[in-house]
Amino acid sequence: MSECSEAPGLPVNSVPASEVPYSLSFSARVSSPRPVSKVESSCSLEPLQFLNSDHTEAAVKLAAGHKFDRDVELLIYYKDAHQPSAVVEAGQDSAEPGTLMGDPVVMLSLYPEFPESVMSSLASCGEFVFLLDRSGSMRCTINKSNQQESRISSARDTLLLLLKSLPMGCYFNIYGFGSRFDQVFPNSVEYSEESMEKALKKVEGMQADLGGTEILRPLKHIYSQPFISNQPRQLFVFTDGQVGNTKEVLDLVRKNAASHRCFSFGIGEGASSALINGLAQEGRGHAQFITGSDRMQAKVMQSLKFALQPVVKDISVTWDLPKGVSATVLSPPITTIFQGQRSLLYAQLCGKSSQTDCSVTVNYTLGDHHYKNQMQFDLNPAKDTG
């Protein structure tokens, strides 16, 4: 008998709620660097209580009489949730100063919202180059729980969805790679009903029949192709595995990062995170992983939405700290900024000073517009806030 099996013959008696000799209650305390706007729930709540004047501390309780017959879910709304912010977590008193646990750590959060007038004035279609892994391993199933769908069929479905969603007036081409590579068109062609139909038929017939996983040669070929005027190049890579020359591949993408963006898709559970994330990071794009259980359509459309946004350039982060205090950045640098996507940066604050007011500034350029986000923070936050 398994551990979770019920023993036979044991009677189960229900007790009316009025006779239960105890009661349950639920309360939650909400703490945030942003003012709390409201708290909602499918369960009845008592009125929200604010614990301080700036509404960054609040308490919420379930209304009396809740029977705990369903999950309790709270939806917390904040004022100015998308404004840039810097939040400091205090170091532990028991840890040595100069260590990660002993020093305060600051988190920068960026969620930019650019004016529609700026976005529309910079709107352009682009040249979309799709690079599809057709190596032998793409014949494998996408994951252990889904033995019906192969990786190549998932990649084809992803690519077909993208092809049907491209904007009119753009240009595109499709490459397949393995031990060798081929392409649908000799050069990128303008997107039209005729060219799309031809591409769809080609993609539907693509199989995992090109041998090993050699991505460097097709990348070099793509980068050698002349650019199309006013059509920024957007590279989409679909692959399931890892390559033996990951560093060389990422170095090549980094070398050409100024002329294109790279959006990568890891197909299946075994896709190399170093390669997929590296391609997107070095190519100033975005990485997605398709494992079969995810909502593929949402992920595909998010990457396409990002690819259609104008490029944010000249991103820099500068710190204004008291003398004797320094910031050691713990996370990768911010190389891309997309509207609708949060960017985070973490830094360890080393040293002490009687002056506690600090700031950090993020500068970047979108078209001819320069943006400057300056965030203030306290070097020594109250212990119960972080």
Phi, psi and chi 1 to 4 in degrees:
 res  aa     phi    psi   chi1   chi2   chi3   chi4
   1 MET       -  131.2 -175.9  172.2   63.6      -
   2 SER   -71.9  163.3   63.6      -      -      -
   3 GLU   -65.1  -29.5  -66.8 -178.1   -0.8      -
   4 CYS   -95.0    5.8   58.1      -      -      -
   5 SER   -79.2  146.7  -60.1      -      -      -
   6 GLU   -86.2  139.6  -67.9 -175.2    1.4      -
   7 ALA   -68.5  134.9      -      -      -      -
   8 PRO   -70.7  148.3   26.3  -34.4      -      -
   9 GLY    83.8    1.2      -      -      -      -
  10 LEU   -87.1  121.3  -66.8  178.7      -      -
  11 PRO   -71.9  142.6   26.9  -34.3      -      -
  12 VAL  -114.3  116.3  179.0      -      -      -
  13 ASN  -107.7  132.2  -61.9  -40.7      -      -
  14 SER   -92.3  146.0   60.5      -      -      -
  15 VAL  -116.6  128.7  178.7      -      -      -
  16 PRO   -57.3  143.2  -23.2   34.0      -      -
  17 ALA   -57.2  -31.9      -      -      -      -
  18 SER   -68.0  -18.5   58.9      -      -      -
  19 GLU  -101.5   -2.3  -62.3 -178.9   13.6      -
  20 VAL   -69.1  127.4  174.3      -      -      -
  21 PRO   -81.3   21.7   30.4  -35.6      -      -
  22 TYR  -153.0  169.5   59.2   86.3      -      -
  23 SER  -136.2  158.2   61.2      -      -      -
  24 LEU  -118.9  145.3  -64.6  173.1      -      -
  25 SER  -137.2  162.7   61.1      -      -      -
  26 PHE  -141.3  131.2  174.0   86.2      -      -
  27 SER  -140.6  151.3   63.0      -      -      -
  28 ALA  -137.6  143.7      -      -      -      -
  29 ARG  -109.3  127.9  177.2  171.4  175.3  171.5
  30 VAL  -106.8  127.3 -178.8      -      -      -
  31 SER  -129.6  131.1  176.9      -      -      -
  32 SER  -153.4  150.0  168.4      -      -      -
  33 PRO   -70.6  -16.6   23.0  -33.4      -      -
  34 ARG  -103.9  145.9  -66.1  -70.0  175.2 -168.8
  35 PRO   -60.0  137.1  -22.6   33.0      -      -
  36 VAL   -79.0  129.8  177.0      -      -      -
  37 SER   -89.2  -51.9  174.0      -      -      -
  38 LYS  -163.9  164.6   61.5 -179.8  178.3  178.6
  39 VAL  -129.5  129.0  177.2      -      -      -
  40 GLU  -121.4  157.7  -67.7 -178.5  -12.8      -
  41 SER  -159.4  154.5  175.5      -      -      -
  42 SER   -73.7  -13.9   59.1      -      -      -
  43 CYS   -94.4  154.1  -52.2      -      -      -
  44 SER   -70.2  134.1  -62.6      -      -      -
  45 LEU  -119.4  151.6  -58.5  175.2      -      -
  46 GLU   -75.1  161.4  -68.2 -173.7    4.9      -
  47 PRO   -55.5  139.7  -26.3   35.8      -      -
  48 LEU   -64.5  133.7 -176.9   66.1      -      -
  49 GLN  -111.0  123.5  -67.8 -175.5  -32.6      -
  50 PHE   -89.6  136.5  -67.7  106.6      -      -
  51 LEU   -99.8   -6.8  -54.4  179.6      -      -
  52 ASN  -148.4  171.4   57.5    5.8      -      -
  53 SER   -72.6  -28.5   58.3      -      -      -
  54 ASP   -91.5    5.6   58.1    7.2      -      -
  55 HIS    63.9   25.9  -69.7 -169.7      -      -
  56 THR   -90.3   -8.0   57.2      -      -      -
  57 GLU  -125.9  130.8  -60.6  -83.8  -13.5      -
  58 ALA  -148.4  159.1      -      -      -      -
  59 ALA  -129.0  142.1      -      -      -      -
  60 VAL  -135.8  143.2   61.4      -      -      -
  61 LYS  -133.1  149.5  -66.5 -178.5 -179.9 -179.5
  62 LEU   -71.1  142.3  -77.9  176.1      -      -
  63 ALA   -66.6  150.9      -      -      -      -
  64 ALA   -60.0  143.7      -      -      -      -
  65 GLY    97.6   -1.3      -      -      -      -
  66 HIS   -65.0  133.3 -178.3   71.0      -      -
  67 LYS   -93.9   -1.7  -61.8  179.5  179.8  179.6
  68 PHE    53.0   43.0  -72.3   90.9      -      -
  69 ASP   -99.7    6.3   53.1   -7.1      -      -
  70 ARG  -155.6  167.1   59.6 -171.0 -175.3  -85.2
  71 ASP   -63.3  144.0  -69.0  -17.7      -      -
  72 VAL   -99.0  115.4  176.7      -      -      -
  73 GLU  -120.9  133.3  -64.4 -178.6  -11.2      -
  74 LEU  -114.4  132.7  -60.3  178.2      -      -
  75 LEU  -107.4  116.7  -62.1  177.4      -      -
  76 ILE  -106.1  126.7  -56.4  171.5      -      -
  77 TYR  -109.5  138.6  -64.2   82.4      -      -
  78 TYR  -119.0  149.9  -59.5   99.0      -      -
  79 LYS   -79.5  139.0  -65.0  179.6 -179.0  178.0
  80 ASP    53.0   43.8  -56.5  -36.8      -      -
  81 ALA   -63.5  -25.4      -      -      -      -
  82 HIS   -95.8    4.7  -67.4  170.4      -      -
  83 GLN   -72.8  143.0  -69.1  -63.0  -47.4      -
  84 PRO   -57.7  142.1  -21.1   31.8      -      -
  85 SER  -147.1  156.3   63.2      -      -      -
  86 ALA  -128.0  120.7      -      -      -      -
  87 VAL  -117.0  131.4 -179.0      -      -      -
  88 VAL  -108.6  132.8  178.7      -      -      -
  89 GLU  -105.3  125.5  179.1  177.3   -9.0      -
  90 ALA   -68.7  149.8      -      -      -      -
  91 GLY   -73.7  161.8      -      -      -      -
  92 GLN   -80.6  135.9  -65.8 -178.6   -3.4      -
  93 ASP   -63.6  -30.5  -67.8  -27.2      -      -
  94 SER   -79.2  -11.5   58.8      -      -      -
  95 ALA   -95.8  153.5      -      -      -      -
  96 GLU   -71.2  135.9  -71.2  -69.9  -30.3      -
  97 PRO   -59.8  144.7  -23.1   33.7      -      -
  98 GLY    94.4   -7.0      -      -      -      -
  99 THR  -103.6  164.0   64.6      -      -      -
 100 LEU   -60.4  -41.3  179.0   60.8      -      -
 101 MET   -79.0  -22.3  -59.7  -55.5  -64.4      -
 102 GLY   -88.5  -20.9      -      -      -      -
 103 ASP   -98.6  153.2  -73.4  -22.7      -      -
 104 PRO   -68.8  151.4   22.5  -31.6      -      -
 105 VAL  -125.4  137.0  173.2      -      -      -
 106 VAL  -111.3  139.5   60.6      -      -      -
 107 MET  -114.4  123.1  179.3 -172.3   75.1      -
 108 LEU   -95.2  134.8  -51.9 -175.2      -      -
 109 SER  -126.3  121.3  175.5      -      -      -
 110 LEU  -118.8  132.5  -63.5  174.9      -      -
 111 TYR  -141.8   77.8 -164.4  105.4      -      -
 112 PRO   -71.5  146.6   27.0  -34.8      -      -
 113 GLU  -130.3  101.1  -66.7 -177.4  -15.6      -
 114 PHE   -82.2  148.0  -57.0  115.7      -      -
 115 PRO   -58.3  140.7  -21.7   31.9      -      -
 116 GLU   -60.5  -33.7 -179.4   59.4   33.3      -
 117 SER   -63.2  -37.1   58.0      -      -      -
 118 VAL   -71.3  -44.6  174.6      -      -      -
 119 MET   -62.4  -43.0  -63.8  -66.4  -74.9      -
 120 SER   -69.8  -34.3   59.3      -      -      -
 121 SER   -70.7  -22.7   66.5      -      -      -
 122 LEU  -102.1    2.0  -63.6  173.0      -      -
 123 ALA   -63.1  136.0      -      -      -      -
 124 SER  -149.5  157.4   59.7      -      -      -
 125 CYS   -78.2  -67.5  -69.8      -      -      -
 126 GLY   112.8  165.9      -      -      -      -
 127 GLU  -106.2  114.4  177.8 -163.7    9.1      -
 128 PHE  -100.3  118.1  -64.7   86.1      -      -
 129 VAL  -113.3  118.9 -179.5      -      -      -
 130 PHE  -104.7  127.1  -57.1  101.4      -      -
 131 LEU  -118.5  108.1 -175.0   54.8      -      -
 132 LEU  -106.2  125.7  176.4   63.3      -      -
 133 ASP   -70.2  119.2 -172.8  -14.3      -      -
 134 ARG  -121.3   30.1  -68.0  173.7   54.4 -171.0
 135 SER   -72.8  166.0   62.4      -      -      -
 136 GLY   -59.4  -31.7      -      -      -      -
 137 SER   -67.3  -17.2   62.0      -      -      -
 138 MET   -70.8   -7.6  -69.2  -72.8  -76.3      -
 139 ARG   -77.7  -15.8  -70.3 -167.8  -67.4  -94.1
 140 CYS   -67.7  160.9  -60.8      -      -      -
 141 THR   -69.4  154.7   55.8      -      -      -
 142 ILE   -70.6  -31.9 -167.7  167.0      -      -
 143 ASN  -158.3  171.7   59.0   31.9      -      -
 144 LYS   -66.7  -32.3  -65.0  178.4 -178.9  178.4
 145 SER   -83.3  -13.6   60.9      -      -      -
 146 ASN  -119.5   92.3 -173.6   -9.9      -      -
 147 GLN   -87.7   -1.0  -62.7  -64.5  -40.8      -
 148 GLN   -93.6  -39.4  -58.7  -61.2  -41.2      -
 149 GLU   -93.1  128.5 -175.2  177.2   18.2      -
 150 SER   -88.8  163.8   65.9      -      -      -
 151 ARG   -65.7  -38.2  -62.6  171.2 -174.3  176.2
 152 ILE   -66.7  -36.7 -171.7   64.7      -      -
 153 SER   -68.2  -36.7   65.2      -      -      -
 154 SER   -66.3  -41.3  176.3      -      -      -
 155 ALA   -65.1  -39.7      -      -      -      -
 156 ARG   -62.2  -44.7  -79.3 -160.9  -53.7  -98.4
 157 ASP   -61.5  -41.0  -69.8  -16.3      -      -
 158 THR   -63.1  -45.0  -54.3      -      -      -
 159 LEU   -67.5  -40.0  179.9   50.4      -      -
 160 LEU   -61.4  -40.7  -71.3  170.8      -      -
 161 LEU   -62.9  -41.7  178.9   57.5      -      -
 162 LEU   -64.2  -44.6  -82.3  166.9      -      -
 163 LEU   -60.3  -38.7  -73.8  173.4      -      -
 164 LYS   -74.7  -11.8  -65.7  175.9 -177.9  178.1
 165 SER  -106.9   -0.1  -54.8      -      -      -
 166 LEU   -67.9  148.8  -68.2  177.8      -      -
 167 PRO   -78.6  148.1   28.5  -34.3      -      -
 168 MET   -63.3  142.4  -61.8  -59.2  -66.1      -
 169 GLY    96.4  -10.2      -      -      -      -
 170 CYS   -83.4  176.9   74.5      -      -      -
 171 TYR  -121.1  155.5  -72.7   72.6      -      -
 172 PHE  -157.8  162.6   75.4  105.6      -      -
 173 ASN  -157.2  159.8 -155.9   -9.2      -      -
 174 ILE  -131.1  129.4  -56.8  166.0      -      -
 175 TYR  -116.8  143.8  -69.7   74.6      -      -
 176 GLY  -115.9  140.1      -      -      -      -
 177 PHE  -136.8  152.4   72.6   94.0      -      -
 178 GLY  -159.5 -121.9      -      -      -      -
 179 SER   -71.2  -24.1  -61.0      -      -      -
 180 ARG  -133.4  179.0   57.3 -175.2  177.0   84.9
 181 PHE  -138.7  155.1   70.8   90.6      -      -
 182 ASP  -137.6  175.3   59.2   20.0      -      -
 183 GLN  -144.8  151.4   57.4 -158.5   85.8      -
 184 VAL   -72.7  -44.4  172.0      -      -      -
 185 PHE  -118.7  147.4  -56.4  104.9      -      -
 186 PRO   -57.7  -36.4  -23.2   33.1      -      -
 187 ASN  -140.3  164.5  -57.4  102.6      -      -
 188 SER   -59.4  138.6  -67.0      -      -      -
 189 VAL  -118.1  160.0  -62.3      -      -      -
 190 GLU   -70.4  140.7 -173.4  172.0   -2.4      -
 191 TYR   -75.5  119.8 -176.1   75.7      -      -
 192 SER  -146.1  173.4   64.1      -      -      -
 193 GLU   -61.3  -39.4 -175.0  173.6  -11.1      -
 194 GLU   -67.5  -47.5 -179.2 -178.8   -5.5      -
 195 SER   -68.8  -34.3   61.4      -      -      -
 196 MET   -65.6  -44.7 -179.8 -168.8   69.6      -
 197 GLU   -61.8  -40.0  -69.6  -64.7  -23.7      -
 198 LYS   -64.2  -42.5 -179.3  177.5  180.0  180.0
 199 ALA   -66.5  -41.0      -      -      -      -
 200 LEU   -60.4  -42.7  -68.2  177.8      -      -
 201 LYS   -64.3  -40.6  -69.6 -179.9 -179.6  178.3
 202 LYS   -63.1  -45.7  -71.9  -77.1 -171.4  178.6
 203 VAL   -65.8  -41.9  171.5      -      -      -
 204 GLU   -59.1  -27.7  -72.0  170.6   -8.2      -
 205 GLY   -94.5    0.2      -      -      -      -
 206 MET   -72.0  135.3  -72.7 -178.1  175.3      -
 207 GLN  -125.0  167.8  -59.1  -63.8  -33.2      -
 208 ALA   -85.7   75.3      -      -      -      -
 209 ASP  -130.6   22.4   54.2    3.9      -      -
 210 LEU  -111.2   18.3  -66.4 -176.4      -      -
 211 GLY    84.2 -130.4      -      -      -      -
 212 GLY   -78.1 -173.4      -      -      -      -
 213 THR  -109.5   89.0  -49.6      -      -      -
 214 GLU  -116.8   98.1  -61.0  -67.4  -22.5      -
 215 ILE   -95.7  -16.3 -167.4  175.1      -      -
 216 LEU   -66.0  -44.9 -164.1   61.2      -      -
 217 ARG   -62.9  -49.6  -73.9 -177.3   58.3 -121.1
 218 PRO   -62.9  -33.9   19.3  -31.8      -      -
 219 LEU   -61.9  -45.0  -82.5  177.6      -      -
 220 LYS   -61.5  -39.9  -71.8 -178.6  177.1  179.0
 221 HIS   -64.4  -44.4  175.4   79.5      -      -
 222 ILE   -62.0  -43.6  -69.0  168.9      -      -
 223 TYR   -67.9  -21.4  -70.0  144.4      -      -
 224 SER   -83.5  -10.4   69.8      -      -      -
 225 GLN   -74.9  141.7  -59.8  -56.1  -62.3      -
 226 PRO   -65.0  149.1   22.5  -32.6      -      -
 227 PHE   -81.9  154.4  -68.3   96.5      -      -
 228 ILE   -98.2  129.8  -58.4  172.3      -      -
 229 SER   -57.1  131.7  178.4      -      -      -
 230 ASN    61.0   23.4  -63.3  -39.4      -      -
 231 GLN  -128.9   85.5  -58.9  -72.6  -12.0      -
 232 PRO   -59.0  138.9   18.8  -30.0      -      -
 233 ARG   -79.3  133.5 -178.8  169.5  -69.7  168.4
 234 GLN  -126.1  117.2  -44.2  -75.1   -8.8      -
 235 LEU  -101.6  126.3  176.6   61.9      -      -
 236 PHE  -113.6  121.5  -74.8   71.0      -      -
 237 VAL  -114.0  131.1  179.5      -      -      -
 238 PHE  -120.6  119.1  -52.3   82.8      -      -
 239 THR  -151.9  155.8 -177.1      -      -      -
 240 ASP  -108.3  -10.9   73.4  -31.9      -      -
 241 GLY  -130.6 -162.8      -      -      -      -
 242 GLN  -118.6  159.8   57.1 -172.8   26.5      -
 243 VAL  -118.0  159.2  -64.0      -      -      -
 244 GLY   -78.0  -11.6      -      -      -      -
 245 ASN  -122.7   46.6   54.5   -9.6      -      -
 246 THR   -54.7  -44.8  -60.9      -      -      -
 247 LYS   -61.4  -42.4 -176.7  179.3 -176.0  -56.7
 248 GLU   -65.0  -39.3 -166.9  174.1   -5.2      -
 249 VAL   -63.3  -48.1  170.2      -      -      -
 250 LEU   -67.2  -34.3  -62.0 -175.7      -      -
 251 ASP   -62.7  -39.4  -74.3  -14.8      -      -
 252 LEU   -66.1  -42.6  179.5   64.1      -      -
 253 VAL   -63.4  -42.5  174.4      -      -      -
 254 ARG   -61.8  -40.8 -176.1 -172.0  -51.5  114.9
 255 LYS   -61.7  -31.8 -179.3 -179.6  177.3 -178.5
 256 ASN  -104.6   12.6  -68.1  -86.0      -      -
 257 ALA   -64.1  -27.4      -      -      -      -
 258 ALA   -70.9  -16.7      -      -      -      -
 259 SER  -109.8    0.1   61.0      -      -      -
 260 HIS  -163.2  171.8   82.9  -60.8      -      -
 261 ARG  -122.7  148.3  -75.3 -173.4  -68.0 -168.1
 262 CYS  -118.8  122.9 -176.5      -      -      -
 263 PHE  -113.5  122.8  -62.9   83.0      -      -
 264 SER  -114.6  147.3   53.3      -      -      -
 265 PHE  -128.0  118.4  -68.5   82.4      -      -
 266 GLY   -89.7  118.5      -      -      -      -
 267 ILE  -100.2  118.7  -51.8  -64.4      -      -
 268 GLY    93.1  164.9      -      -      -      -
 269 GLU   -69.6  -22.2  -66.3  177.9  -22.2      -
 270 GLY   -94.6    7.8      -      -      -      -
 271 ALA   -62.2  139.2      -      -      -      -
 272 SER   -71.6  115.4  167.4      -      -      -
 273 SER   -67.5  -31.5   58.4      -      -      -
 274 ALA   -63.5  -41.1      -      -      -      -
 275 LEU   -74.2  -48.9  177.2   63.0      -      -
 276 ILE   -64.1  -50.4  -57.8  -56.9      -      -
 277 ASN   -67.4  -36.3  -70.9  -34.2      -      -
 278 GLY   -64.6  -41.8      -      -      -      -
 279 LEU   -58.8  -45.0  -73.1  169.5      -      -
 280 ALA   -69.4  -40.8      -      -      -      -
 281 GLN   -67.2  -47.5 -178.5  177.6  -17.5      -
 282 GLU   -71.6  -27.2  -60.0  -61.9  -12.5      -
 283 GLY   -96.7   10.9      -      -      -      -
 284 ARG    55.6   37.7  -59.0 -178.9  -57.0  161.8
 285 GLY  -117.9 -136.9      -      -      -      -
 286 HIS  -147.4  141.2 -173.7   67.5      -      -
 287 ALA  -107.5  143.1      -      -      -      -
 288 GLN  -135.2  150.6  -60.1  -82.7   18.8      -
 289 PHE  -122.2  126.9  -70.7   85.5      -      -
 290 ILE  -110.5  110.7  -51.5  -67.5      -      -
 291 THR  -111.7    1.5   62.9      -      -      -
 292 GLY   100.3  -30.6      -      -      -      -
 293 SER   -96.2   -4.6   59.4      -      -      -
 294 ASP   -90.0  165.2  -57.4  -46.2      -      -
 295 ARG   -81.5   93.7  -66.5 -171.4  -56.6  161.4
 296 MET   -61.9  -41.6  179.3 -176.3   71.6      -
 297 GLN   -60.2  -42.7 -177.5  174.5    0.6      -
 298 ALA   -63.6  -40.9      -      -      -      -
 299 LYS   -68.1  -41.7  -68.8 -171.1  172.7 -175.1
 300 VAL   -62.8  -46.2  169.7      -      -      -
 301 MET   -69.1  -30.8  -62.0  -47.2  -65.1      -
 302 GLN   -65.0  -44.8 -177.9 -173.4   47.6      -
 303 SER   -63.8  -40.7  -71.3      -      -      -
 304 LEU   -65.1  -39.4  179.8   58.7      -      -
 305 LYS   -60.2  -43.3  179.1 -178.9  177.5 -178.7
 306 PHE   -64.4  -40.1  -71.4  161.8      -      -
 307 ALA   -65.2  -28.1      -      -      -      -
 308 LEU   -83.6   -6.8  -68.3  171.7      -      -
 309 GLN   -80.7  148.4  -69.4 -175.6   19.9      -
 310 PRO   -65.3  156.6   21.1  -31.6      -      -
 311 VAL   -78.4  131.1  179.0      -      -      -
 312 VAL   -90.8  125.9  174.8      -      -      -
 313 LYS  -119.4  171.8  -60.5 -179.8  179.3  179.5
 314 ASP    53.4   47.6  -54.5  -35.6      -      -
 315 ILE   -78.5  128.2  -56.6  171.4      -      -
 316 SER  -142.8  150.7   64.5      -      -      -
 317 VAL  -125.5  124.9  178.6      -      -      -
 318 THR  -124.5  143.4   55.9      -      -      -
 319 TRP  -110.9  136.5  -59.5   84.9      -      -
 320 ASP  -114.4   97.0 -175.4    6.6      -      -
 321 LEU  -121.8  154.3  -56.8  172.5      -      -
 322 PRO   -63.2  158.5  -18.3   30.5      -      -
 323 LYS   -61.3  133.1 -174.9  176.4 -179.2 -179.9
 324 GLY    95.1   -4.6      -      -      -      -
 325 VAL  -116.4  136.2  178.2      -      -      -
 326 SER  -132.6  158.9   62.2      -      -      -
 327 ALA  -114.5  125.8      -      -      -      -
 328 THR  -107.9  111.4  -58.1      -      -      -
 329 VAL   -70.6  128.8  177.1      -      -      -
 330 LEU  -100.4  -19.1  -54.9  174.2      -      -
 331 SER  -110.2  164.6   52.6      -      -      -
 332 PRO   -58.7  150.0  -23.3   33.3      -      -
 333 PRO   -64.1  154.7   23.8  -33.9      -      -
 334 ILE   -77.8  111.0  -60.8  175.4      -      -
 335 THR  -108.5  -16.0   57.2      -      -      -
 336 THR  -136.2  145.6   58.4      -      -      -
 337 ILE  -134.0  120.3  -66.2  178.4      -      -
 338 PHE  -118.6  140.4  -68.1  112.8      -      -
 339 GLN   -66.7  131.6  179.1  162.9  -79.2      -
 340 GLY    92.1    4.1      -      -      -      -
 341 GLN  -130.3  132.7 -178.9 -171.6   37.3      -
 342 ARG   -80.3  137.2 -168.4  177.0  -56.7  -81.4
 343 SER  -113.8  131.9  -62.6      -      -      -
 344 LEU  -120.5  145.9  -61.9  174.8      -      -
 345 LEU  -142.0  133.1 -173.1  143.3      -      -
 346 TYR  -114.7  142.6  -61.3   88.4      -      -
 347 ALA  -145.3  142.1      -      -      -      -
 348 GLN   -91.3  130.5  178.7 -178.9   -8.3      -
 349 LEU   -98.8  111.4  -58.0  173.7      -      -
 350 CYS  -105.1  140.4  -51.5      -      -      -
 351 GLY   100.7  172.0      -      -      -      -
 352 LYS  -132.0  155.0  -70.0 -174.3  177.1 -178.3
 353 SER  -159.3  148.9  173.8      -      -      -
 354 SER   -71.0  -22.5   57.0      -      -      -
 355 GLN   -87.2  126.3  178.9 -174.3  -15.0      -
 356 THR  -110.8  -10.7   61.2      -      -      -
 357 ASP   -77.1  123.9  -66.5  -25.7      -      -
 358 CYS  -132.5  166.1  -53.8      -      -      -
 359 SER  -152.2  157.7   68.6      -      -      -
 360 VAL  -136.4  141.0   57.4      -      -      -
 361 THR  -124.8  130.9  -56.6      -      -      -
 362 VAL  -110.4  121.8 -180.0      -      -      -
 363 ASN  -112.1  143.5  -68.3  -81.3      -      -
 364 TYR  -160.8  167.0   48.4   90.7      -      -
 365 THR  -126.3  135.4  -57.9      -      -      -
 366 LEU  -127.2  107.7  179.7   62.4      -      -
 367 GLY    64.1 -125.4      -      -      -      -
 368 ASP   -96.7    7.9  -64.0  -31.3      -      -
 369 HIS  -103.0  129.8  -57.6  -94.1      -      -
 370 HIS  -102.2  132.4  178.9   74.0      -      -
 371 TYR  -116.8  143.0  -68.4   86.6      -      -
 372 LYS  -136.7  115.4  177.3  179.6  179.6 -179.4
 373 ASN  -111.6  111.3  -64.9  139.3      -      -
 374 GLN  -107.4  129.0 -173.3  176.6   51.5      -
 375 MET  -121.7  128.7  -68.3  147.5  -81.3      -
 376 GLN   -92.8  147.2  -51.6  -71.1  -26.7      -
 377 PHE  -155.1  161.7   59.8   92.6      -      -
 378 ASP   -99.8  130.8 -166.2  -44.2      -      -
 379 LEU   -65.5  -29.2 -175.6   60.8      -      -
 380 ASN  -123.2   83.6  -61.7  -45.1      -      -
 381 PRO   -71.6  160.0   29.7  -35.8      -      -
 382 ALA   -61.0  143.3      -      -      -      -
 383 LYS   -61.3  -32.2  -63.4  -60.9 -178.8 -178.3
 384 ASP   -87.5    5.5   60.4   -7.1      -      -
 385 THR   -99.2  -10.5   62.3      -      -      -
 386 GLY  -146.3      -      -      -      -      -
